[in-house]
Amino acid sequence: MHIAKNLQYLRKRDKITQEDLAEKLNVSRQSVSKWETGEAYPETEKLLAICDLFDVSLDGLMRTDLSVELVNTKDDISDKTQSSGELGKNGADAQPETTEHAIFAEHINKFSRGIAIGVMLILLGIAVCIAISGYAFTLSGSTAELTSVMSGVAVILFTAVAVFLFVFNGQKHDAFKKNHPLIEKPTDTTHRNFPTIMAGLVSGILVDVIYLITTTSLIDADVIKTSNKDMAYCYVTAAFMAVLAFIIGGLVYMGIQHSKYDVKIYNNEIRHIMNPTPKDRIASAACGAIMMTATAIYLVIGFVGNYWHPGWVVFPVGGIICGIINTIFKAKEK
């Protein structure tokens, strides 16, 4: 990012002292000094005020070396005008430049797909684990024990792929945020089908739960005949988890997609990254510790007690606790 260098250049170009700039932005001179040395970053409203004050774009302020860019502005405009005129004479149209908003939308599309697939894989791994455990009920002796172990291995494999997707897409997202610190406005104001899709996915969860309760009740009442009820329960639960995986994946995908239309979500995330508060650090550390603890508990009860199912419950419980922690800390900030 070039904000520190650009701020110095623009202030000197317009012959404004740090004190003058601080007064115009209603901040201390020390804050301006830290911005120019790169020790801190202006908040969103201050960045927009700086853009208005110096008549530059937010993208230019953050990503472009204005000391070089502005010197050649007239030459660039002249060249573009001449090129445009030549293309017009030849009957050809100029190729439109890719906007920052289009780049942002494309990134969010890739990021939401990667994270949603990772979430789906974790839940599908649990479904496969439960299905294999059900199959183990039809076996005996060492074969049954080996099959039970394989159910745990299946979860680990699916989780490993999911973790790779989380880390890979997370790194891509972090790099994008460094190169695109703030987005001024969305490509569109809303996703016209967002409420309908979200309502459908939530309703799908309820239908899936009804299926699980109804089917297990019918097995209990011997309406559904089976030679091994434990096996039947496992298969029904595995089917429930498989459907739930796609529904939760859809919710995650749509939730991330929503930030493409409501850029306040993205900008607030950037603000917390640039200027993290003590509460942000505590919440992040707490959630990391909770999920690592949940993973350790799951592996212990799985390998020691062979409780791969229903041991997977520790993950959604951990996620819920993390959500509660983040909600509490955000509520205290308001």
Secondary structure, DSSP 8 states (H G I E B T S, - for coil): --HHHHHHHHHHHTT--HHHHHHHHTS-HHHHHHHHHTSS---HHHHHHHHHHHT--HHHHHHS-HHHHTTTHHHHHHHHHHHHHHHHHTT--------HHHHHHHHHHHHHHHHHHHHHHHHHHHHHHHHHHHHHTT--HHHHHHHHHHHHHHHHHHHHHHHHHHHHHHHHHHHHHHH----SS-SSS--TTHHHHHHHHHHHHHHHHHHHHHHHHHHHTTSS--S-HHHHHHHHHHHHHHHHHHHHHHHHHHHHHHTTT-HHHHHHHHHHHHS--HHHHHHHHHHHHHHHHHHHHHHHHHHTT--HHHHTTHHHHHHHHHHHHHHHHHHHH-
